[in-house]
Amino acid sequence: MTYHTIKFVILICFFFQSHCFSQKQWDYSVNNIKIKKLCSTSPNPKGLILVLPGWNHSASLVCEKTDFCKQATEKGYTLILPEIKKSIYADSLYPETASWLKQEITFSWITNHLLPWIQKQTFYNPSKNNFIVGISTGGRGSAKIMLH
């Protein structure tokens, strides 16, 4: 990879479904959070990559600034890109937590909503090669998921 990322294989695995070939990009919403799915362009799907963005980065920034998404989809990976915004992937909120930060996504949203949503989709299959990539602060989220 040409982009510096933190990549972890996670125990919760994901899979690619053939309906991706009919449309390259799908947009979803999980609890009012936008999620993009970029489908593999390869006839031999290999798995899925969940891409967690950094602090205040758009979900598609990694695709716009690097060739990561193009290379991954060409090599058989479907990408899931949630619009996380300003999350620090915190486990808990405290009275001292800034009020504006309390409005952002927490780690529990990922574990309680995002990952179960992915598992319920038709592209879930634990037998494929699946990864999590974290860009900047998203690396913290990636590490937390791996340790969860």
SULHU-V798484 format. One record per run of one state. SS is the DSSP state (H for helix, E for strand, L for the rest). FROM is the first residue (numbers start at 1). LEN is the number of residues. Records with the same first field share a line. If there is no record, write none. Layout:
SS: FROM-LEN ; FROM-LEN
This chain:
L: 1-5 ; 9-9 ; 23-2 ; 31-2 ; 39-8 ; 53-4 ; 58-3 ; 66-2 ; 75-2 ; 83-2 ; 86-15 ; 104-3 ; 121-10 ; 135-2 ; 148-1
E: 6-3 ; 25-6 ; 33-6 ; 47-6 ; 57-1 ; 77-6 ; 85-1 ; 131-4
H: 18-5 ; 61-5 ; 68-7 ; 101-3 ; 107-14 ; 137-11
